[in-house]
Each structure stands twice: as structure tokens, then as C-alpha cells.
Amino acid sequence: MKFAARLDPIKPSATLAVSSKAKALKAAGHDVLSFAAGEPDFPTPDFIVDAMVNAARRGVTRYLPTVGLPALRASVAKMFTNLYGVDFTQENVAITCGGKQGLYNLFQILVDPADEVIVPAPFWVSYPAQIQLAQGQPVIVPTEPDEGFRLDPADVAAAITPKTVGIVINSPSNPTGAIYDEESLLGVAELAVKHDLWIITDDIYSFVRYGGGSFINVLKLRPDLKERIFVIHGASKTYSMTGWRIGFVGAPAGVIKKLGTLQGQSTSNATAFAQHGALAAVESDHAFLDAWLAAYDGRRKRMTSMLNALPGVRCHLPEGAFYVFPDMRQVIGKSFRGETITDDLHLAHLVLEHQLVALIPGSAFGAPGFVRLSYACSMENIEKGLARLAQFVAELS
């Protein structure tokens, strides 16, 4: 049987693969501690669940407008207006089947064959894959851990060619937890103007930040560029609604219309009653986030501290999201029980096999020699899991 060639360069999601293997081991009775999943460990708040259930019981089980429930689109537009200081209306918002579909749709709309899109590394695993599925070419621009994984506009400028059409920004970042500073974002904005580029800003973690500072974003800094800056957001991370699959896209009305055309020929509307749950979430006072962020904050500090105590391991304290991204390059090349560790994939395999701790290899994020750990889990599991990792490192020679 012949298969479409467009899928040839696409690899399965490493995060989902490790999570699946860890779950399989756990189902088989093993005491696995997984730091793999990128989702909050808190349950979806009851008031959100109640809004969804009540909507379903009222008969909200039929098709909605393709780009979403009007009331939810209006509510998200208000949220975006407050978040970015730029006027959004309902016509500037689409509701998608998760933020991931929102990204996929935008790349399909914006990227032609052979177009180049700049992606800073470390990157979320789906950016390059989705660009390739649009028959474009991801151009990877590395960032440095010693500089907090912040983007240098000079590196972006060096990567721009006549084929470049856009730039992807993710801040706070998955996998590093880094937050780009104003200087970096303003530099990228100037490059977008100079070279007539669009910017996708993936802000799915915008509410998961530490230290009390205000949210920094390229659109917020350059509201005059709102016609070329497209926002990806959603309910998954802020409200612990990963399985609900509700994403938000903010863009000029013309882009939203094209997105509606594409979505109308693919999924149609996101789940109707789930959108009513999302409406309750977005319109809430977000008071529950205080306790969640306090818990994340304690976990990130403890996990970072325990990682930095390991010989040969260095870990930057994340500023947002719920991941740490330690540098394991001094560990790779050492031997574990006579077996030389060849790379970060091999390292993650050995740690899962021998210590029953699930990590995500950094290669999946464009950063060989690193691993990603999520601290969206209990402090008890962090203590136990990092103790197991310490035991593994102690056996290296």
C-alpha cells in the first residue's frame, strides 16, 4: 500500500511515547514515577465541570458554529484584550480542538511549500513537525542555557533568508520554562517588520509564571503589529483541562475566516458542551490559580535544587510553565553498570528501565544532551524520583 510522502519526515511525539511506556510499566505493577506528562496534576475545578455537565443536560450536544460558541469567543476576546492591551473582538477569535489544532491550522494557512519558519530551540516538539506537514522548512535557532535560554535577535537575523515567512515564539517556554525579555522580543518584532514576517506567539503558559512580574509579550510590546502577530492559547494548562481539547486562536478577522474554512473541512466545531465548561473557566476570577502556582513554585525550587546537587548536572531555575530542563551532557559518555551512555535517549531509557523514573529526552526538543522533567506532580514524587535519579548518577563511572 502506498502512503503519502508528507508523513515520512514526521516522528511520533517523544513526550507521548515516554508517557505511554511509563503508563504501561505502571499498569504491569511497577512503581513508576513519571515526570513526562505536560499536564497539571490538579483536577479540573468543580465549577468548570459543573458548567459542562449542565450544558450537556440542557441539550447542548449538537453542532455549534465552526469557529466556536459566540459567547466563548467574546469572552476570550475580552481576556485577550486585558492580557495584551490590544482590542480583540469576537471576530478575532476562533475556538479549536486544543491549542495544538490552532497551531496546525495556522501553519496550514500561512506556510507554502519551501517556505521557511524560524523556530528557537529548545522548542515544543510539534512546531517543526507541523511546519513540515505544511510542506515548509523549520529553521532552528539555538538558545544558550547559560543565558537562560533567551532568544538573541542577532541569531534570528542571521537565520533569515528570502524564503523566511515567519517566526514562532513560546514564552513561557515548553520545555525550558524560560521567559523572553523585552529586549529580545522587541528585536524580533523589528526583524518581523524589516523582513515582512508574521509571528506566532504561543502563550499557552501565560498564566503559569513565578515571581509576580507582569506578563511580557511581543504583541503587548508592539500593539501596532497586531495584523502580523497571531496568538495561540487555550484551556489546557491554565485550568487543568488537557483532555477537554479546547484551544483559542487570536488573529486578524481575515485569518480567522480562513481558519474557519479549514476547520470546517476537518473537525468542524470543538466539542459543544466542553466549550461551555471553558466559558465558565475564562469568566471566572481565577482564584484557584493562587494555590496551584504556590504549589508549582515550591516544586520547581525543590526539583531544581536536587538536580543541581547531582554531580555533572546543571539546571536553570525556570521562570514559568511547569518543567525543568537540566543539562546532562557531563553525564552522557559515562558508564552505567558497564554500559556507556551514548546520548540523552539512551540515558532516558536506562533511567526508566533501572530506576523506574520517566524523563523526556532533550533531543525531542532540539537540545541533545538535556532532559525534560515536569513538576506537575506531588512533592513526594519529586523527592522519591530525584532520589532514584541520584542513585543512578552515583553508580556512573
C-alpha positions in Angstrom: 0.0 0.0 0.0 1.3 3.5 -0.9 1.3 6.1 1.8 1.6 9.9 1.5 5.2 11.1 1.4 4.4 14.1 3.6 4.5 11.9 6.7 7.9 10.5 6.0 9.9 13.1 8.0 7.4 13.2 10.9 8.4 11.2 14.0 5.9 10.2 16.8 5.7 12.6 19.7 8.6 11.7 22.2 6.6 13.0 25.1 3.6 10.8 24.3 5.9 7.8 23.7 7.6 8.1 27.0 4.4 8.7 28.8 2.8 5.7 27.2 5.8 3.4 28.1 5.7 4.6 31.7 2.0 4.0 31.9 2.4 0.5 30.5 5.1 -0.3 33.1 2.8 1.1 35.9 -0.1 -1.0 34.6 2.1 -4.0 34.8 2.6 -3.4 38.5 5.9 -1.4 38.6 6.3 1.6 40.9 7.0 4.1 38.1 7.5 7.8 38.9 6.8 9.8 35.7 8.0 13.3 35.1 7.0 13.0 31.5 3.4 14.4 31.1 2.9 18.1 30.3 -0.3 18.5 32.2 -1.3 19.8 35.6 -1.8 17.2 38.3 -4.7 19.2 39.8 -8.3 18.2 38.8 -10.3 20.5 36.7 -12.1 22.8 39.1 -15.6 21.6 40.0 -17.4 24.8 38.8 -15.9 24.1 35.3 -17.0 20.5 35.3 -20.5 21.5 36.5 -20.9 24.1 33.7 -20.0 21.4 31.1 -22.4 18.8 32.6 -25.2 21.2 33.0 -24.8 22.3 29.3 -24.9 18.7 28.2 -28.0 18.1 30.2 -29.7 21.2 28.7 -29.2 19.6 25.3 -26.0 21.4 24.2 -25.0 18.3 22.2 -25.4 19.5 18.6 -23.2 21.4 16.2 -22.0 24.9 17.0 -20.6 27.5 14.6 -17.4 26.1 13.2 -15.1 28.7 14.9 -16.8 28.4 18.3 -19.6 29.3 20.7 -20.2 33.0 20.2 -20.3 33.7 24.0 -16.9 31.9 24.5 -15.3 33.8 21.6 -16.5 37.1 23.1 -15.2 36.1 26.5 -11.8 35.0 25.1 -11.6 38.3 23.2 -12.1 40.2 26.4 -9.4 38.1 28.1 -7.0 38.8 25.2 -7.8 42.5 25.3 -6.9 42.6 29.0 -3.8 40.3 28.6 -2.2 42.1 25.6 -3.6 45.6 25.9 -4.9 45.3 22.3 -8.6 45.4 21.3 -9.9 42.0 20.4 -13.4 41.3 19.2 -15.3 38.1 18.7 -14.3 38.2 15.0 -10.6 38.0 16.1 -11.0 34.7 18.0 -11.5 31.1 17.0 -12.1 28.1 19.2 -10.2 25.0 18.2 -9.7 21.4 19.3 -6.9 22.3 21.6 -4.1 24.7 21.1 -2.3 22.1 19.0 -5.0 22.2 16.4 -4.9 26.0 16.5 -1.2 25.9 15.6 -1.7 23.2 12.9 -4.4 25.3 11.3 -2.3 28.5 11.3 0.7 26.7 9.7 -1.6 25.3 7.0 -2.9 28.8 6.3 0.4 30.6 6.4 3.0 28.2 5.0 3.5 27.3 1.4 5.9 24.6 0.1 9.6 25.5 0.7 8.7 28.4 3.0 11.0 28.7 6.0 9.8 29.3 9.5 12.2 30.2 12.3 11.9 28.1 15.5 14.0 28.9 18.5 15.4 25.8 20.3 14.7 24.2 22.7 11.3 24.0 21.1 8.0 22.3 21.8 8.1 19.0 19.8 5.2 19.8 17.5 6.4 23.1 15.9 8.9 21.6 13.4 6.6 18.6 12.7 3.6 20.8 11.9 5.7 23.2 9.7 6.8 20.1 7.8 3.3 18.9 7.4 2.5 22.2 5.8 5.5 21.4 3.4 7.5 24.2 4.9 11.0 24.1 6.4 11.7 24.7 10.1 14.9 26.7 10.6 16.2 26.1 14.1 17.9 28.9 16.1 19.6 27.6 19.3 19.5 29.5 22.6 22.0 29.0 25.4 21.3 27.6 28.8 23.9 29.9 30.4 21.8 32.9 29.2 18.6 31.4 30.5 17.5 30.1 27.1 16.7 33.6 26.0 16.4 34.4 22.3 19.1 36.6 20.7 17.7 38.7 17.9 21.1 38.7 16.2 20.9 34.9 15.9 17.4 35.2 14.4 18.6 37.9 11.9 21.4 35.5 10.8 18.9 32.8 10.1 16.5 34.9 7.9 16.7 34.2 4.1 14.5 35.3 1.2 12.4 32.2 1.9 11.6 33.1 5.5 7.9 33.9 6.2 7.6 33.7 10.0 8.8 33.2 13.5 7.4 31.1 16.3 7.8 32.3 19.9 6.8 30.3 23.0 7.2 32.2 26.3 6.9 30.9 29.0 8.6 28.0 27.2 8.0 24.3 27.0 10.4 22.7 27.7 12.7 25.2 29.5 10.3 27.4 31.5 12.2 30.4 30.2 10.6 33.8 29.7 11.9 36.1 26.9 12.8 39.6 28.0 11.6 42.8 26.4 14.8 43.5 24.5 14.7 40.1 22.8 11.0 40.4 21.9 11.4 44.0 20.6 14.4 42.8 18.5 12.3 40.0 17.0 9.5 42.5 16.3 11.8 44.8 14.4 13.0 41.9 12.3 9.4 41.0 11.5 8.8 44.5 10.2 12.0 44.7 8.3 11.5 41.4 6.5 7.7 41.3 6.3 7.3 38.3 8.6 4.5 37.1 10.7 4.9 36.0 14.3 3.1 33.2 16.1 3.2 33.7 19.8 2.3 30.5 21.7 1.1 31.8 25.1 -0.5 28.6 26.5 1.5 29.0 29.7 1.0 32.8 30.1 -0.8 32.4 33.5 1.8 29.9 34.8 4.5 32.3 35.9 6.5 32.9 39.1 7.9 36.0 40.8 5.0 38.3 40.5 6.1 40.1 37.4 3.8 41.3 34.7 3.3 39.2 31.6 5.8 40.1 28.8 4.7 39.5 25.2 5.6 40.7 21.7 2.1 41.8 21.0 1.8 43.7 24.3 5.1 45.5 23.5 4.2 46.2 19.9 0.4 46.6 19.6 0.9 48.3 16.2 1.9 45.0 14.8 -1.4 43.3 15.6 -2.0 42.5 11.9 1.1 40.2 11.8 1.1 38.7 15.3 -1.1 35.6 15.9 -1.9 34.3 19.4 -2.2 30.6 20.4 -3.8 30.0 23.8 -6.2 27.5 25.4 -7.8 26.0 28.4 -5.4 23.1 28.9 -2.7 24.4 31.2 -4.4 27.3 33.0 -7.5 25.3 34.0 -6.2 21.7 34.0 -8.4 20.9 31.0 -5.9 19.0 28.9 -8.3 16.2 27.9 -11.1 18.6 27.1 -9.3 19.8 23.9 -10.3 23.5 23.9 -7.9 25.9 22.3 -8.0 29.7 21.5 -6.6 31.5 18.5 -6.4 35.2 18.3 -5.7 36.8 14.9 -7.0 39.4 12.4 -10.5 38.7 11.2 -9.3 37.6 7.7 -7.1 34.9 9.2 -9.9 33.7 11.5 -12.2 33.4 8.4 -9.6 31.2 6.6 -9.1 29.2 9.8 -12.9 28.6 9.8 -12.8 27.4 6.3 -10.0 24.9 7.1 -11.6 23.8 10.3 -15.0 23.4 8.6 -13.4 20.8 6.3 -11.6 18.9 9.1 -13.1 18.8 12.6 -15.9 21.4 12.5 -16.5 22.8 15.9 -14.7 21.8 19.1 -17.0 19.8 21.5 -20.0 21.9 22.2 -20.6 21.2 25.9 -16.8 21.4 26.6 -16.9 24.9 25.3 -19.5 25.8 27.9 -17.1 24.5 30.6 -14.3 26.7 29.0 -16.7 29.7 29.1 -17.1 29.2 32.9 -13.3 28.9 33.2 -12.5 32.0 31.3 -15.1 34.1 33.0 -14.0 33.0 36.5 -11.9 35.1 38.9 -9.1 32.5 38.5 -8.8 32.4 42.4 -7.9 28.7 42.3 -4.7 29.6 40.5 -3.1 31.1 43.6 -2.9 27.7 45.4 -1.8 25.9 42.2 1.0 28.4 41.5 2.2 28.3 45.1 2.5 24.5 44.8 4.3 24.7 41.5 6.7 27.3 42.9 7.7 25.1 45.8 8.1 22.1 43.5 10.2 23.9 40.8 12.6 25.2 43.5 13.0 21.8 45.1 13.4 19.9 41.8 16.0 22.4 40.6 17.9 22.3 43.8 18.0 18.5 43.8 19.1 18.3 40.2 21.9 20.9 40.8 23.2 18.7 43.7 23.9 15.8 41.3 27.5 15.6 40.0 27.7 16.7 36.4 24.2 18.1 36.2 23.3 21.8 35.8 19.8 23.1 35.8 18.4 26.6 35.2 15.6 27.7 37.5 12.5 28.1 35.3 10.5 31.3 35.4 7.2 29.8 34.1 5.4 26.7 32.9 6.0 23.6 35.0 9.2 22.0 33.6 12.8 21.9 34.4 15.4 21.2 31.6 18.7 20.1 33.1 21.9 19.8 31.2 23.1 16.2 31.3 25.9 16.5 28.8 28.5 15.8 31.5 26.7 12.6 32.4 26.5 11.3 28.9 29.6 9.3 27.9 29.9 7.8 31.4 29.1 4.1 32.1 26.3 2.6 34.0 27.0 -1.0 35.1 29.4 -1.4 32.2 27.1 0.2 29.6 28.3 3.5 28.1 25.6 6.1 27.9 25.6 7.2 24.2 23.0 10.1 24.2 20.0 11.6 26.0 17.6 9.0 24.5 19.8 6.2 25.9 20.0 7.9 29.2 16.2 8.2 29.5 15.9 4.6 28.6 18.3 3.4 31.2 16.8 5.6 34.0 13.3 4.3 33.2 14.5 0.7 32.9 16.6 0.6 36.1 15.1 3.3 38.3 11.5 3.4 37.0 11.7 7.2 36.5 10.3 8.6 33.3 12.2 11.6 31.7 11.8 13.1 28.2 15.0 13.2 26.1 16.1 16.7 25.1 16.7 15.6 21.5 12.9 15.7 21.0 13.1 19.4 21.8 16.1 20.2 19.6 18.5 20.1 22.6 20.6 16.9 22.6 22.2 16.2 26.0 19.3 17.6 28.0 16.2 16.0 29.5 12.8 17.5 30.5 11.1 16.8 33.8 7.7 18.0 34.7 7.0 19.1 38.2 3.2 18.9 37.7 3.2 16.2 40.3 3.4 15.8 44.1 6.3 16.9 46.1 6.5 13.4 47.5 7.0 12.0 44.0 9.7 14.7 43.3 11.6 13.7 46.4 11.4 10.0 45.6 12.1 10.4 41.9 15.1 12.7 42.3 16.4 10.3 45.0 16.2 7.5 42.4 17.9 9.7 39.8 20.7 10.5 42.4 21.2 6.8 42.9 21.5 6.3 39.2 24.1 9.1 38.9 26.0 7.7 41.9 26.6 4.4 40.0 28.1 6.1 37.0 31.8 5.6 36.3 
